[in-house]
């Protein structure tokens, strides 16, 4: 997803999305370790999405939004 999409979400939605992404990353790493993962690029995409969500949450924190 694009960062702008995450900026349009609220704090609760972002927290839920981050939980989903961490769960997906866990599952992907498990599949990678057991050699069941076909699309290894997905690990990189999920990690970048996590970074985007964390960045947007940090921006909200700095600007005082979502408190």
C-alpha positions as CSV (number, residue, x, y, z in Angstrom):
1,X,0.0,0.0,0.0
2,X,1.0,3.6,-0.4
3,X,1.8,5.7,2.6
4,X,-1.0,8.1,1.7
5,X,-3.5,5.3,2.2
6,X,-2.1,4.7,5.7
7,X,-2.3,8.4,6.4
8,X,-6.0,8.4,5.7
9,X,-6.5,5.7,8.4
10,X,-7.0,6.3,12.1
11,X,-4.7,5.2,14.9
12,X,-6.8,2.2,15.7
13,X,-6.9,1.0,12.1
14,X,-3.2,1.4,11.8
15,X,-2.5,-0.6,14.9
16,X,-4.8,-3.4,13.6
17,X,-3.1,-3.3,10.2
18,X,0.3,-3.5,11.9
19,X,-0.8,-6.5,13.9
20,X,-2.0,-8.2,10.6
21,X,1.3,-7.4,8.9
22,X,3.4,-8.8,11.8
23,X,1.3,-12.0,11.7
24,X,1.8,-12.3,7.9
25,X,5.5,-11.7,8.3
26,X,5.7,-14.5,10.9
27,X,3.8,-16.8,8.6
28,X,6.1,-15.9,5.7
29,X,9.2,-16.5,7.7
30,X,7.9,-19.9,8.8
31,X,7.1,-20.9,5.2
32,X,10.6,-19.6,4.2
33,X,12.3,-21.7,6.8
34,X,10.4,-24.9,5.8
35,X,11.0,-24.1,2.1
36,X,7.3,-23.8,1.3
37,X,7.4,-20.1,0.2
38,X,7.1,-19.6,-3.5
39,X,7.1,-15.7,-3.6
40,X,10.1,-14.6,-1.5
41,X,9.6,-11.0,-2.6
42,X,6.5,-10.9,-0.4
43,X,8.7,-10.9,2.7
44,X,10.3,-7.6,1.5
45,X,6.9,-6.1,0.7
46,X,5.5,-6.9,4.1
47,X,8.6,-5.5,5.8
48,X,8.3,-2.2,3.9
49,X,4.6,-2.0,4.7
50,X,5.4,-2.4,8.4
51,X,7.9,0.4,8.1
52,X,5.3,2.6,6.3
53,X,2.8,2.0,9.1
54,X,5.3,2.7,11.8
55,X,6.4,5.9,10.0
56,X,2.8,7.2,9.8
57,X,2.2,6.3,13.4
58,X,5.3,8.3,14.4
59,X,4.2,11.3,12.3
60,X,0.8,11.2,14.1
61,X,2.6,11.1,17.4
62,X,4.8,14.1,16.6
63,X,1.9,16.1,15.2
64,X,-0.3,15.3,18.2
65,X,-3.0,13.6,16.1
66,X,-4.9,10.6,17.3
67,X,-4.6,11.1,21.0
